[in-house]
Amino acid sequence: MEKNKGRRIGVINRDVAVFTFFLLLSFVLWYLNYLGKETEADIRLPLKIVNIPNGRVLSGEIPPKVSITLKGTGFSIMKLKYPGNKASVTVDLSRVLYKRVPESKSPDYYIVTSGLLKTLTLQLRSGCDVTSVRPDTLFFTMKRAEIKAPSK
C-alpha cells in the first residue's frame, strides 16, 4: 500500500510538471504570435532641440519627454520600448517651421508637432509609423544670447 502511494504522488508531480511546461510553451507561442501582428502603442522618449539659431539660447521650460503613438508590428515596437534603447526625439530648428506666439511680448515660439510625424518616423528607424505626438504643440522661449566681455 505504501509503495502505491509513493508512486501515485510521483505521477501527480510529473503531471503537474508536464502541464506547467506546456502552459509556459503555449504562453510563449501566443506572445510571439501577438508580436508578429500590427498594433498601436504609446512610448515616451526624451526630447532634444538642436541647431538653435546663432545668437539665441533656449530659456524657460521645455518638456523633457514627449509621448509618441506608434503603429507597427509588435517586434518593432518592442525594440523601442526595450530599456536599453537610446532613442530620442530630436527637433532640428534649422529644418522645422517654428512660429512666434502672436501678441506675446516675450520671445515665445511654438512648433506644431503634427508636422513632425514623417521626420520622427525616419528618425526612429524602427519599422513603425508615428501616428501622433503629445503634446500637440511645443512651446519654447528663445532669447538673445548675452555676450559677456572678458574682465581684466
Residue pairs with C-beta under 8 A, 6 or more apart in sequence:
34 74
35 73
35 74
35 75
35 78
36 73
36 74
36 75
37 73
37 74
38 71
38 72
38 73
39 71
39 72
39 73
39 74
39 77
40 69
40 70
40 71
40 131
41 69
41 70
41 77
41 81
42 67
42 68
42 69
42 70
43 67
43 68
43 70
43 77
43 80
43 81
44 65
44 66
44 67
44 68
45 65
45 66
45 68
45 80
45 87
45 88
45 89
46 64
46 65
46 88
46 89
47 62
47 63
47 64
47 65
47 66
47 88
47 89
47 91
47 138
48 88
48 89
48 90
48 91
49 58
49 62
49 90
49 91
49 93
49 140
50 90
50 91
50 92
50 93
51 92
51 93
51 94
51 95
52 58
52 93
52 142
53 93
53 94
53 142
55 144
55 145
56 142
56 143
56 144
56 145
57 142
57 143
57 144
57 145
58 140
58 141
58 142
59 141
59 142
59 143
60 140
60 141
62 138
62 140
63 135
63 138
66 89
66 113
66 133
66 134
66 135
66 138
67 133
67 134
68 89
68 120
68 130
68 132
68 133
68 134
69 130
69 131
69 132
69 133
69 134
70 76
70 77
70 80
70 124
70 126
70 128
70 129
70 130
70 131
71 128
71 129
71 131
72 126
72 127
72 128
72 129
73 127
73 128
76 126
76 127
76 128
77 126
77 128
79 85
79 126
80 87
80 124
80 126
80 128
87 124
87 126
89 120
89 123
89 133
90 123
91 111
91 116
91 138
95 119
96 111
96 115
96 116
96 119
97 111
97 115
98 109
98 110
98 111
99 109
99 110
99 111
100 107
100 108
100 109
101 108
101 109
101 110
101 139
106 141
107 141
107 142
107 143
107 144
108 139
108 140
108 141
109 139
109 140
109 141
109 142
110 137
110 138
110 139
110 140
111 137
111 138
111 140
112 136
112 137
113 133
113 134
113 135
113 136
113 137
113 138
114 132
114 133
114 136
116 133
117 130
117 131
117 132
117 133
120 130
120 133
121 128
121 129
121 130
124 130
